[in-house]
Amino acid sequence: MYVGDILRNSSPHLVTIGSNETVSIAANLMYASNADALVVRKASRSKDAPVAGMFCERDVVAVIAERGISGLAMKVAQFISPRPLVSCNSQDALTDVERLINRHRMRHVPVIDNGRLVGVVSMRDIALAFEHAAGTAA
């Protein structure tokens, strides 16, 4: 099974935010979109802007725990990892992406094909795909 199989079999719930937007805007966007994580694009939400990282519910909680309510006014860019972007592509095997997620302690990974963001795959997506495959094989 491949990442592309997950993307084809589910409606992509792709929500982006610009790195210059605030944590408050990110939290509201997650809530309004019913999204667990946002893809962070450098500077703006433009689909042409490169992907800078991921910002998830866990990040919102960490910001508030560390900075209190004042953290909501801070920029998302201040809380995404400075390390190189961890991503996958639609041709990657799910077992490889599962190892990648575990190694980097992530829950969501952007899927980038030929420099273009095409979706996000989560640990939950992978677990459900393996469960479904095991159910069909039985």
C-alpha positions as CSV (number, residue, x, y, z in Angstrom):
1,M,0.0,0.0,0.0
2,Y,1.1,3.5,-0.8
3,V,0.4,7.0,0.4
4,G,-1.4,7.7,-2.9
5,D,-3.9,4.9,-2.0
6,I,-5.0,6.8,1.1
7,L,-5.2,10.1,-0.8
8,R,-7.4,8.5,-3.5
9,N,-9.7,6.7,-1.0
10,S,-10.4,9.7,1.1
11,S,-11.4,13.3,0.5
12,P,-8.2,15.3,1.2
13,H,-8.8,17.6,4.2
14,L,-6.1,20.0,3.4
15,V,-6.1,23.2,5.4
16,T,-3.2,25.6,5.2
17,I,-2.0,28.7,7.1
18,G,0.7,31.2,6.5
19,S,3.7,31.2,8.8
20,N,3.1,34.9,9.6
21,E,-0.4,34.3,10.9
22,T,-1.0,34.1,14.7
23,V,-1.6,31.0,16.9
24,S,-5.1,32.4,17.6
25,I,-5.9,32.4,13.8
26,A,-4.5,28.8,13.6
27,A,-6.6,27.6,16.5
28,N,-9.7,29.2,15.0
29,L,-9.0,27.8,11.6
30,M,-8.5,24.3,13.1
31,Y,-11.8,24.6,15.0
32,A,-13.8,26.0,12.0
33,S,-12.3,23.4,9.6
34,N,-12.5,20.5,12.1
35,A,-8.8,19.8,11.3
36,D,-6.3,18.3,13.7
37,A,-3.4,20.0,11.9
38,L,-2.6,22.7,9.5
39,V,0.0,22.8,6.7
40,V,2.2,25.9,7.3
41,R,3.3,27.7,4.2
42,K,6.1,30.2,4.2
43,A,4.6,33.7,4.7
44,S,1.2,33.3,3.2
45,R,-1.5,30.7,2.5
46,S,-1.0,31.0,-1.2
47,K,-0.9,27.6,-2.9
48,D,2.4,28.7,-4.6
49,A,4.1,29.4,-1.3
50,P,6.5,26.6,-0.2
51,V,5.5,24.3,2.7
52,A,7.4,25.2,5.9
53,G,6.0,22.6,8.3
54,M,3.0,21.4,10.2
55,F,1.1,23.1,13.1
56,C,-1.2,20.8,15.1
57,E,-3.5,20.9,18.2
58,R,-0.6,19.7,20.3
59,D,1.3,22.8,19.3
60,V,-1.6,25.1,20.3
61,V,-1.7,23.4,23.8
62,A,2.1,23.8,24.1
63,V,2.0,27.5,23.3
64,I,-0.7,28.2,25.9
65,A,1.0,26.0,28.5
66,E,4.4,27.8,27.9
67,R,3.2,31.4,27.2
68,G,-0.3,31.6,28.6
69,I,-3.0,33.5,26.7
70,S,-0.4,36.0,25.3
71,G,1.0,33.1,23.2
72,L,-2.1,33.3,21.0
73,A,-0.8,36.6,19.6
74,M,2.5,35.1,18.5
75,K,3.3,34.0,15.0
76,V,2.9,30.3,13.9
77,A,6.5,30.6,12.5
78,Q,7.9,30.8,16.0
79,F,6.6,27.3,16.9
80,I,7.3,25.2,13.8
81,S,10.5,23.1,13.8
82,P,13.6,24.8,12.3
83,R,14.8,21.5,11.0
84,P,14.3,20.6,7.4
85,L,10.8,19.8,6.4
86,V,9.8,16.1,6.9
87,S,7.5,15.1,4.1
88,C,6.6,12.2,1.9
89,N,5.3,11.7,-1.6
90,S,2.3,9.7,-2.9
91,Q,4.5,6.9,-4.2
92,D,6.0,6.2,-0.7
93,A,5.0,2.9,0.9
94,L,2.9,3.3,4.0
95,T,5.3,1.2,6.1
96,D,8.1,3.6,5.2
97,V,5.9,6.6,6.1
98,E,4.9,5.0,9.4
99,R,8.6,4.6,10.3
100,L,9.2,8.2,9.3
101,I,6.3,9.4,11.6
102,N,7.6,7.3,14.5
103,R,11.2,8.4,14.1
104,H,10.3,12.1,14.1
105,R,7.5,11.7,16.6
106,M,4.9,13.3,14.3
107,R,1.3,12.7,13.7
108,H,0.8,14.3,10.4
109,V,3.0,14.5,7.3
110,P,2.6,16.7,4.3
111,V,2.5,14.8,1.0
112,I,4.5,16.6,-1.7
113,D,4.7,15.5,-5.3
114,N,7.1,17.3,-7.7
115,G,7.2,20.3,-5.3
116,R,3.4,20.6,-5.0
117,L,1.4,19.9,-1.9
118,V,-1.1,17.2,-2.7
119,G,-2.3,16.2,0.8
120,V,-1.6,15.2,4.3
121,V,-1.3,11.7,5.7
122,S,-1.8,11.1,9.4
123,M,-0.8,8.2,11.7
124,R,-4.6,7.5,12.0
125,D,-4.9,7.3,8.2
126,I,-2.1,4.7,8.1
127,A,-3.6,2.7,10.9
128,L,-7.0,2.6,9.3
129,A,-5.5,1.6,5.9
130,F,-3.6,-1.3,7.5
131,E,-6.8,-2.3,9.4
132,H,-8.9,-2.2,6.2
133,A,-6.3,-4.2,4.3
134,A,-6.2,-6.8,7.1
135,G,-10.0,-7.0,7.1
136,T,-10.1,-7.5,3.3
137,A,-7.4,-10.1,3.4
138,A,-9.2,-12.2,6.0
